[in-house]
Amino acid sequence: MNILKFLIVIVLGYLLGSLSSSILLSRTAWGGDVRSKGSGNAGATNMARVYGWGAGVLTLVCDMAKTGAAVWLGWKLLGDWGLCVGGVCCMLGHCFPVFHEFKGGKGISVGAALGLAIDWRVFVIIITVFLIVALLTKKVSCGSVAAAVAIAVSSALLAVGTPKLMLAVCAMCLAIFQHRSNLKRLMNGTEPDFKAADDRKKK
């Protein structure tokens, strides 16, 4: 029975993650695929960069909502281990969505929701780290990588329990992996500063 439940959590978690908010919103509300604009990434940051703050915030909220659904389902069926599996699979779906040619986001909005699912204090820490680093460097990628490291470190320091700690470590590793091109540009000094588009513009 537990095997069946695990399979349900894995499949539904991945499928929920594969519902890319940025791609769906950009196609339905703005008539284009966000992956063909800006940085080419299917995430909240690129939505803000291309379509403005409103689009970015809406994408963030939708991504966090689908993550919340995945971890809630996992937790209801299998407790903290289900929360872990559902969260990891949702992040994998977000980064490699089956509905969108496996070209998705970098996992930061999902990671924020996972931080909240792990512990509200972890969420506060990673948001604080993200904002401080991003504002100081003017580069969202720097804030994102710093927040990715912070989710694992803060979870360990707060002794959240093995399933949640594993979720935090997996989220950190996947987010950093997805930012490998950004890290290369940072080392080369070619990573651009972040600038949101005017909300009134339609691209």
Disulfide bonds with the S-S distance in Angstrom:
none
